[in-house]
Amino acid sequence: MQKKKLPLRDLITAKRLNEMRIAYNKPQMTRPEAYQKLAVVRDYIETLKLFKL
């Protein structure tokens, strides 16, 4: 899976999160990996909110 550089505003949108969730649920990835990656994204967004970026 190739990562694209996106503006923070795009990254934070619910639509983008949903796309990421779908991508992480693809069969070649195990469930724990998917949950781990989603957790990282959530932590990242919580951090952004904290610093109001």
Secondary structure as GFF3:
##gff-version 3
##sequence-region A 1 53
A	DSSP	alpha_helix	8	12	.	.	.	ID=ss1
A	DSSP	alpha_helix	14	24	.	.	.	ID=ss2
A	DSSP	alpha_helix	31	51	.	.	.	ID=ss3
###
